[in-house]
Amino acid sequence: MKKPFVSKEKLEEIAAQYPTPFYLYDEKGMRDNAKKVEQAFAWNKGFKEYFAVKATPTPRLLKILKEEGCGTDCSSYTELLMSDACGFKGSEIMFSSNVTPAEDFQLAKQLGVIINLDDITHIDFLEQVAGIPETICCRYNPGGHFAIANDIMDNPGDAKYGMTKKQLFEAYKILQAKGVKHFGMHAFLASNTVTNKYYPELARTMFQVAVEIKEQLGIGVEFINLSGGVGIPYKPQQPGNDILAIGAGVQKVYEEVLTPAGLGNVAIFTEMGRFMMGPYGALVTRAIHAKHIYKEYIGCDACAANLMRPAMYGSYHHITVMGKENARHDHKYDVTGGLCENNDKFAIDRMLPKIDNGDLLFIHDAGAHGFAMGYNYNGKLHCAELLLREDGSVEMIRRAETPADYFATFDFTGLFKNIK
Ligand SMILES: *Cc1c(COP(=O)(O)O)cnc(C)c1O
C-alpha cells in the first residue's frame, strides 16, 4: 500500500491555512533518501549527485539537497540563474543542455560550471561565443537499442541527444588540442527505469568506452556522469529500486573494467531528478463536484495544468482519499480537473472509496516532473508549494500564482493594472 506522508488531520489543518490545490513536500523523506544515495556511492571518492533542476525547480528544495551534498544539473539560462542564486558554485553545477543558445553558454562559462557538450559542432560554437574552459564533459549516444538481458529499455538510436562514438573520440581529440585539461563523459540512455540493473549496465557501456579512449587517445577521463533515469514505482504493488544495490552494482563493474585499466580514480556523477524527489512530493486537491452521466466523475480543484503527467503520458499516479484509506474501494471513478480538454483526468476507471464533496485527495509521487511541467492553459494558475518540515511545521516555499502574475506580460498595455 502507498501511504501519504501526512495524516488527514494534519492535512486539513494545512488546508485551512493554504487553500487547495497545493503541492506538499516531505523534508524528512527527501533528506533520508539523499543520504541513502550518498551512502550507495560512498565507495567512490569523487561521487556527486547533481540534482536535475528541471524535475523540481524550487529554491528551498534545492537548498535542502545542497545541505545533503548535492549539486545541480541545469539545461537552461534560468536554471543556471536559480542554481547560482541558491549558492551552488562552479563545480557544483553541471550544464547538460542541448540545442544551446549562445547566451546560455556564456552564462555557464561565466559561472564556471561544468559544461557538458551535446554535439561535436558545439565545440566551435562554444569557442566562438564563450571560449573553451579547462574542464569539459561530452555526451555520448551509443545508438541502437539499449537492452538489459533481452529487455529493450529505450531507443537511443531515436534520441536527439549526444554524439556518436566516432564523434565522441574526435571531440576529445579536438578539445585536447584546444587546451582542455580535464575530461568527463555523460550518457542518458533510458528514462524511469525500475530495475537495479540500469545504472550498472549503463556504467559498463561507458566504462568500456572510457578505457578505449585512454588506450587510443591517451586521455584519461576524470569523471563519468551516469545522468538520470533511475525510476520510482508509481503503482502500489510495484517494487522500487534499491539504491544501495544499484551503487554496489556500479562498484562491481568499476572494479572489473576501470580499475584494471588504470582508471581507478574516476569520479562517478549522477544527475537524478525523479528518484531524488518523486515520492517526496504530492499534489493535494479537494473534490468539489460529483457528476453522474454515462460514467461517474469526481471533479477536483486541481487540473492537468498543475500535474500534466497523466494527461501527457497516460501515467498512473496513485490517489489516496484522505481519511478513507481503509474504506472499501467499491466505486469506479474518473477523477478530473476542469480544463476544457477531455484528457484532463488524474485517474480513469479507478476503484476508490466513495468520494464526497470536500474530501481531500492526495495524489502521490508528484515531487518530480510535477509542478515543474505546469502550464497556464485555460488561464489556470500555478498553485502554491509547501514544505512539511521534519519538526511537523509547514512552510510556504512558493506562493500561488495570482491573476496579476498571469497578466504580467501585458503590463505594457495597461489593460489589467487594476487586477490583483
Ligand atoms: C531530465 C534529465 C535528468 C533527470 O532525469 P530523471 O528521469 O528525472 O532522473 C538528468 N539529466 C538530464 C540531462 C536530463 O535531461
The ligand as an ORCA input file, in Angstrom:
! r2SCAN-3c Opt
* xyz 0 1
  C      15.768     15.002    -17.310
  C      17.222     14.828    -17.136
  C      17.746     14.272    -15.969
  C      16.877     13.730    -14.855
  O      16.088     12.698    -15.293
  P      15.206     11.835    -14.245
  O      14.458     10.914    -15.128
  O      14.343     12.789    -13.528
  O      16.160     11.148    -13.349
  C      19.107     14.196    -15.845
  N      19.935     14.655    -16.824
  C      19.482     15.196    -17.952
  C      20.439     15.691    -18.967
  C      18.112     15.293    -18.155
  O      17.651     15.823    -19.283
*
